[in-house]
Amino acid sequence: MSFPEKRLRILVLWGSSHFDVYAEELFLKNPKYDFEIVSGDRSSGRSEHAASWGRLLSLRQRLRAGAFDLVISSPIQNSAWPRPKQFATCLAQAFRYFTYKHRMLDSYWAPWLVSGSDVPLAVVDFLDTSFVLPKDYPLLAAATLYFKINLYFWARRSLMPLETLLGQRRVLPFAPKLRLLTNGVPESRIPVTARPMRQRDIDICFTGNIMPHRSPDDPNPFGDLTHNPIRQDIYERTEKLKERYKVFCLNDRVDPAEYFELLQRSKLVVCTESFGCETWRHYEASAAGAVPLINWPYATNYMPFQPDVHAIYFSLIGDDFERTVARALADPTKLAEISVATRAFTLAHKERKHVGEMVIEETMREAKNVELRAKK
């Protein structure tokens, strides 16, 4: 006689930032699990998931009593002690967060909640930076596994800010907890079908803002610092390719419907790095069967695209971009093969629900391994 598999009971602590595009898409829409949510709200209204002091105490007691099988936390988006600010600033901010703004702390409470229980903790760090930030050290210390987007190929490098602040002895023991994460793509952005390569009439597509969006009456005081010179350089070089190829090149955002139609019409889609190596555009393009054209990354992610199998990579040195484009467009058969392979790979491994299941399954597996090691 077979019994149905036990449904995992999962507590999710998540700040309001990227709640809809990460927390919901990775986890909450998955019917395989039972979720309870702690998340504040930065709007004028109050989130239905916000935690009162009483609820936090109750959750801590329930965790100790075994009411949950797993806790998932986003990175700390608000900290009561925002080092390295001055003491007076820290004190004022701590007062604000521990009184009338305490519901904004969200994942700040995750280490305290799991302390004293055997419930594993998975941290999902979707921030573009390749480093684990100092404010997230308590999460790293408490986590069973810490999943990070844009993790350096040698993962220890992602802990260097923490080593500088806290010292190697305190930080390095946690390096084995680091695991690769990926942006992935929401199911809603995956087209039902992809146009065959032979029916695509745009050789190279480049869209998107080089400068971050800001309102005309609120100029960015750090414009020179937030400007992306890599995107600027490749944008200008793509413009020059109009003399040789059919190019759609626009330093601006386009209407979503037009954007997804462009992906279906394009053979190569330029996916340069932004604040991190990996961008959402990687998987929006690949899901549509376009071939991502990516500059060689300085960091990696979960199940990255293989060169000349799922994407085409180019160097920022010299004229490698132009030579890479020429080689790719000169071999339409190979482009068609990559188009089919990258869409299949994306559907199999990069849809956000699949990524969320990977986080859950790998954390539960590691928790069992930790338990077995403790018994030996």
C-alpha angles and dihedrals in degrees: 000000000000124000125211115260114261114257112235116240107218131188112207121199111189137160117233092252110101090353092137098043099040114017095041097038096042099042123350098064091053109104093200093081140049113233137194116190135214111187133139129218128234093196127092089264127069122253116242086225097053115127124231121204088259093052092050091053090047092050091051090052092046091051090053089048092054099252091141134046097199142011121211121194136185118220115283106275095177125031128190089214106043100188137222089035120111119279095251091052092048091049093050093047092046090052091051094048096044093050127031095356099044093118089066092068095076108150091024086085096053098095091048093047095053095042111110093022134090094227112127120237124215116194116203108200107189095166114127094232114102091221132083099238122230092246089061095054092100089055092049091050094048098039127104087206131002114210114202134187114221094017113178116253086244096048095204089071088067088063097052096104088054092047090052092049102038106017133253096271092062097041110035096066087066096053093094089063093067116107133177120259132186135207092230123180131273116246089240090064095054112095118223091236136013123224114246115255092244090062095053115105101186116079098192130015126195121174136154141076119291090197121052115256117263134159119261092242093050106055117194108252089202098049095135091051098046093044110110108227093184093057090042092053095047091044091056092045091048089052089057091054090069087088091065108024143031100267134180106196122169129163092208142062120272132210110282093241091050091046094055090045088053090054089054091049097046130089097192124026117195110231106178121174120270123184085328133027096247120062135183088245090070091069099032087059096043093046087057091051095251116135113246113230104206134178113235107275129233091208136034141222142201111306097346123204112273115233114259090001104068102001144004118245129202136188123240089220119104118322097328091122092060093043092048092052091049093051093047097049091044090064108054092167092059091045090054091051092051091047092057094041097048094049092048091048092049094049091048100045114008105054103113095238089058090050091051091051089052090054092050097044095045092048093049090047092051091048089056091048091051090050092050092049090050091054094053 
